[in-house]
Amino acid sequence: MAKGKLIVISRSRGKFTLGDDGSISYRGEEDHATSINTETKFHELEAEVAEMWNYDPNSLTIKYFFPHNNKTLITISNDKYLQHFLDFHGNLETIDVYVLQMRIKQVTG
């Protein structure tokens, strides 16, 4: 794999469960893969993820587990946090991210 590239396994439409020890596990229904690099901007990743899942980009949240810690989920919400994600996982070839779709309730008056 080229230096600076990371395969992102995007997981969604599943559920998180909490173990007795406080660890979080995920049971997903579908996975998709895409690649990013150190030049990738957050809005590019967000747009690609939204398209692959057919989600509104304004209704999704992208999260990942902090390295070697399945008790802490970190949100990627801008370029700074995407860079942290790349810094934390730069020596890996693949990493899972979890795509959560927020349900937007329509208020009628």
C-alpha positions as CSV (number, residue, x, y, z in Angstrom):
1,M,0.0,0.0,0.0
2,A,1.2,3.5,-0.8
3,K,2.6,5.5,2.1
4,G,0.0,7.7,3.7
5,K,-2.9,5.7,2.4
6,L,-5.5,4.1,4.6
7,I,-8.4,1.8,3.7
8,V,-11.4,2.9,5.6
9,I,-14.0,0.2,6.3
10,S,-17.3,2.1,6.7
11,R,-19.8,0.2,8.8
12,S,-23.4,1.2,9.3
13,R,-27.0,0.0,9.9
14,G,-26.0,-2.1,12.9
15,K,-26.0,-1.7,16.7
16,F,-23.5,-1.0,19.4
17,T,-23.6,-3.2,22.5
18,L,-22.0,-2.7,25.9
19,G,-20.1,-5.6,27.5
20,D,-20.0,-6.3,31.2
21,D,-16.4,-4.9,31.3
22,G,-17.5,-1.6,29.6
23,S,-16.2,-2.5,26.2
24,I,-18.2,-1.6,23.2
25,S,-18.8,-4.0,20.3
26,Y,-20.6,-3.4,17.0
27,R,-22.8,-5.8,15.1
28,G,-23.2,-4.4,11.6
29,E,-25.3,-5.3,8.6
30,E,-23.2,-3.9,5.8
31,D,-19.6,-2.7,5.2
32,H,-18.1,-0.6,2.4
33,A,-14.5,0.3,1.8
34,T,-12.9,3.5,0.5
35,S,-9.3,4.8,0.7
36,I,-8.1,8.1,2.1
37,N,-4.7,9.7,2.4
38,T,-3.1,12.6,4.3
39,E,-4.5,15.1,1.8
40,T,-8.1,14.0,2.2
41,K,-10.4,16.7,3.6
42,F,-13.2,16.0,6.0
43,H,-15.9,17.2,3.6
44,E,-14.6,14.8,0.9
45,L,-14.8,11.8,3.3
46,E,-18.2,12.9,4.6
47,A,-19.5,13.3,1.0
48,E,-18.2,9.9,-0.1
49,V,-19.5,8.1,3.0
50,A,-22.9,9.8,2.6
51,E,-23.1,8.7,-1.0
52,M,-22.1,5.1,-0.3
53,W,-24.8,4.8,2.3
54,N,-27.3,7.0,0.6
55,Y,-27.5,9.2,3.7
56,D,-27.9,13.0,3.9
57,P,-24.4,14.4,4.7
58,N,-26.1,16.6,7.3
59,S,-27.6,13.7,9.2
60,L,-24.5,11.5,9.7
61,T,-21.8,11.1,12.3
62,I,-18.5,9.3,11.6
63,K,-16.8,7.6,14.6
64,Y,-13.9,5.3,15.3
65,F,-12.4,3.5,18.3
66,F,-9.4,5.1,19.9
67,P,-6.4,2.8,19.1
68,H,-6.2,-0.2,21.4
69,N,-9.3,0.9,23.3
70,N,-12.7,-0.5,22.6
71,K,-14.3,1.6,25.3
72,T,-13.8,5.0,23.6
73,L,-15.5,6.2,20.4
74,I,-14.1,9.3,18.8
75,T,-16.0,11.5,16.4
76,I,-14.5,12.8,13.2
77,S,-16.2,16.2,12.6
78,N,-13.7,18.4,10.7
79,D,-10.3,18.4,9.1
80,K,-8.5,18.7,12.4
81,Y,-10.1,15.5,13.8
82,L,-9.6,13.7,10.5
83,Q,-5.9,14.5,10.8
84,H,-5.9,13.1,14.3
85,F,-7.6,9.9,13.0
86,L,-4.8,9.6,10.4
87,D,-2.1,10.3,12.9
88,F,-3.5,7.6,15.3
89,H,-3.8,5.0,12.6
90,G,-1.1,5.9,10.1
91,N,0.8,2.7,10.5
92,L,-2.2,0.5,9.8
93,E,-3.5,-0.5,6.4
94,T,-7.2,-0.7,7.3
95,I,-9.4,0.8,10.0
96,D,-13.1,0.6,10.8
97,V,-15.3,3.7,11.1
98,Y,-18.9,3.7,12.2
99,V,-21.4,5.8,10.3
100,L,-24.4,6.8,12.4
101,Q,-27.4,8.4,10.8
102,M,-29.3,10.8,13.1
103,R,-33.0,10.7,12.7
104,I,-34.3,14.1,11.9
105,K,-37.8,14.6,13.2
106,Q,-40.0,16.9,11.2
107,V,-42.0,19.2,13.4
108,T,-45.4,20.1,12.1
109,G,-47.2,23.0,13.5
